[in-house]
Amino acid sequence: MEVQFAPELERQLNDLATQCGRGPAELVQEVMAGYLSEVGETREMLNSRYDDIESGRVKLIDGEEAFARLHANIEERRNRPD
């Protein structure tokens, strides 16, 4: 597989590879492996949350209610004595 980068991105990649003492291709492979792992973990988490919602284990709240709770928590923390 070949990947084309914009000149500025390629320069940054080459600079970082030089700083790390590695080849650009090796660095790209390592970065992509980490990225794909994170995407997979995120996908699993989202699927799990969706399953929780579908099964009724998690109750959804209205956006306005969520903001009201957030603002109430912020105010409570601001008003706490140190």
trRosetta pair geometry for C-beta under 8 A, 3 or more apart (Angstrom, degrees):
i j d omega theta_ij theta_ji phi_ij phi_ji
3 28 7.3 -175 51 -175 142 151
5 9 4.3 -124 178 92 113 111
5 10 4.2 147 88 -61 122 86
5 13 6.6 43 106 -1 179 141
6 9 4.7 81 58 12 84 107
6 10 6.9 -157 86 -9 38 89
7 10 5.7 -58 -145 38 29 112
7 11 6.4 32 156 -22 65 104
8 11 5.6 -51 -150 32 32 113
8 12 6.5 32 152 -17 64 104
9 12 5.6 -52 -149 36 34 112
9 13 6.3 37 151 -21 65 105
10 13 5.5 -51 -146 36 33 114
10 14 6.3 31 155 -17 65 106
11 14 5.9 -56 -148 39 30 109
11 15 6.3 32 153 -21 65 107
12 15 5.7 -53 -146 36 31 112
12 16 6.3 27 157 -16 65 107
13 16 6.0 -58 -147 39 28 107
13 17 6.2 29 155 -20 64 109
13 24 5.2 69 142 -141 107 110
13 27 6.8 163 -167 92 87 132
13 28 6.9 17 -154 -67 131 98
14 17 5.6 -52 -143 36 30 113
14 18 6.3 33 156 -21 63 105
14 24 5.7 -33 -91 -77 61 127
15 18 5.8 -57 -153 34 29 111
15 19 6.4 28 151 -18 64 107
16 19 5.6 -54 -148 37 34 112
16 20 6.2 22 156 -10 67 110
16 27 6.5 144 107 -172 105 158
17 20 5.9 -63 -145 45 29 104
17 22 5.3 -101 -156 81 77 74
17 23 6.1 -9 -171 165 130 15
17 24 4.4 -83 -53 -77 162 61
17 26 7.6 117 -136 58 110 89
17 27 4.8 -126 -95 -11 91 147
18 21 7.6 32 -178 -72 30 34
20 27 6.4 122 59 -95 148 121
22 26 4.8 -114 173 83 111 126
22 27 5.2 131 101 -56 124 93
23 26 4.5 91 61 7 87 105
23 27 6.9 -156 92 -7 45 87
24 27 5.6 -59 -147 38 33 112
24 28 6.2 33 157 -20 68 105
25 28 5.8 -52 -146 36 31 111
25 29 6.4 32 154 -19 63 105
26 29 5.8 -55 -150 35 30 111
26 30 6.5 27 153 -17 64 106
27 30 5.8 -55 -148 37 31 109
27 31 6.2 29 155 -17 66 108
28 31 5.8 -56 -144 39 30 110
28 32 6.1 28 158 -17 66 109
29 32 5.9 -57 -144 40 27 108
29 33 6.2 32 156 -23 63 106
30 33 5.7 -53 -148 33 30 113
30 34 6.6 27 155 -15 63 106
31 34 5.9 -59 -153 38 31 109
31 35 6.2 30 152 -19 66 110
32 35 5.5 -53 -142 39 33 113
32 36 6.0 31 160 -18 68 107
33 36 6.1 -55 -144 38 25 107
33 37 6.4 29 154 -21 61 108
34 37 5.7 -55 -149 34 30 114
34 38 6.5 27 154 -16 65 106
35 38 5.8 -58 -152 37 31 109
35 39 6.3 30 152 -19 66 106
36 39 5.5 -50 -143 36 34 113
36 40 6.3 39 154 -21 64 104
37 40 5.7 -55 -152 35 29 113
37 41 6.5 28 152 -17 64 106
38 41 5.7 -53 -146 37 33 110
38 42 6.2 34 154 -19 66 106
39 42 5.7 -54 -146 38 30 113
39 43 6.2 35 153 -23 64 105
40 43 5.6 -52 -147 34 30 113
40 44 6.5 31 153 -19 63 104
41 44 5.7 -53 -150 35 32 112
41 45 6.4 32 152 -18 65 106
42 45 5.7 -55 -148 37 32 111
42 46 6.3 30 154 -17 66 106
43 46 5.8 -55 -146 38 30 109
43 47 6.3 32 154 -19 64 106
44 47 5.7 -55 -147 37 30 111
44 48 6.3 31 153 -20 64 107
45 48 5.6 -55 -149 35 30 113
45 49 6.4 29 153 -17 65 105
46 49 5.7 -52 -145 37 33 110
46 50 6.2 35 154 -21 65 105
47 50 5.6 -54 -147 36 30 113
47 51 6.3 33 152 -20 64 105
48 51 5.6 -53 -150 35 31 113
48 52 6.5 35 149 -22 64 103
49 52 5.4 -49 -150 32 35 115
49 53 6.5 35 151 -18 65 102
49 58 7.2 -17 -160 17 70 163
50 53 5.7 -53 -151 36 33 111
50 54 6.2 31 153 -18 67 108
51 54 5.7 -54 -142 40 31 111
51 55 6.1 22 161 -13 66 112
52 55 6.2 -63 -143 42 24 104
52 57 4.5 -85 -156 70 76 112
52 58 4.2 52 139 -6 109 116
53 56 7.9 39 176 -67 28 24
53 57 7.8 -72 -54 52 20 75
53 58 5.3 -49 -81 68 58 109
53 60 6.5 45 -136 -53 109 104
56 59 7.7 22 -166 -78 62 68
61 65 4.7 -107 168 87 109 127
61 66 5.4 135 99 -60 114 87
61 69 7.8 25 130 -7 158 139
62 65 4.4 89 63 6 89 106
62 66 7.0 -153 94 -10 46 84
63 66 5.5 -52 -148 33 34 114
63 67 6.5 30 156 -15 66 103
64 67 5.9 -55 -150 38 31 108
64 68 6.3 34 151 -21 65 107
65 68 5.5 -53 -146 36 32 114
65 69 6.4 34 154 -19 65 103
66 69 5.8 -54 -151 35 30 110
66 70 6.4 31 151 -20 64 107
67 70 5.4 -52 -146 36 34 115
67 71 6.2 32 157 -16 67 105
68 71 5.9 -55 -146 39 29 108
68 72 6.2 31 154 -21 63 108
69 72 5.6 -56 -147 37 30 113
69 73 6.4 30 155 -19 65 105
70 73 5.9 -56 -151 35 29 110
70 74 6.4 29 152 -19 64 106
71 74 5.6 -52 -147 35 34 113
71 75 6.3 33 155 -17 66 105
72 75 5.8 -55 -147 38 30 110
72 76 6.3 34 153 -22 64 107
73 76 5.6 -52 -146 35 31 114
73 77 6.4 28 156 -16 64 105
74 77 6.0 -59 -151 38 29 107
74 78 6.3 29 152 -20 65 108
75 78 5.6 -55 -145 36 32 112
75 79 6.2 18 160 -10 66 113
76 79 6.2 -68 -147 44 26 103
76 80 6.8 43 152 -44 62 96
77 80 5.8 -35 -152 2 36 117
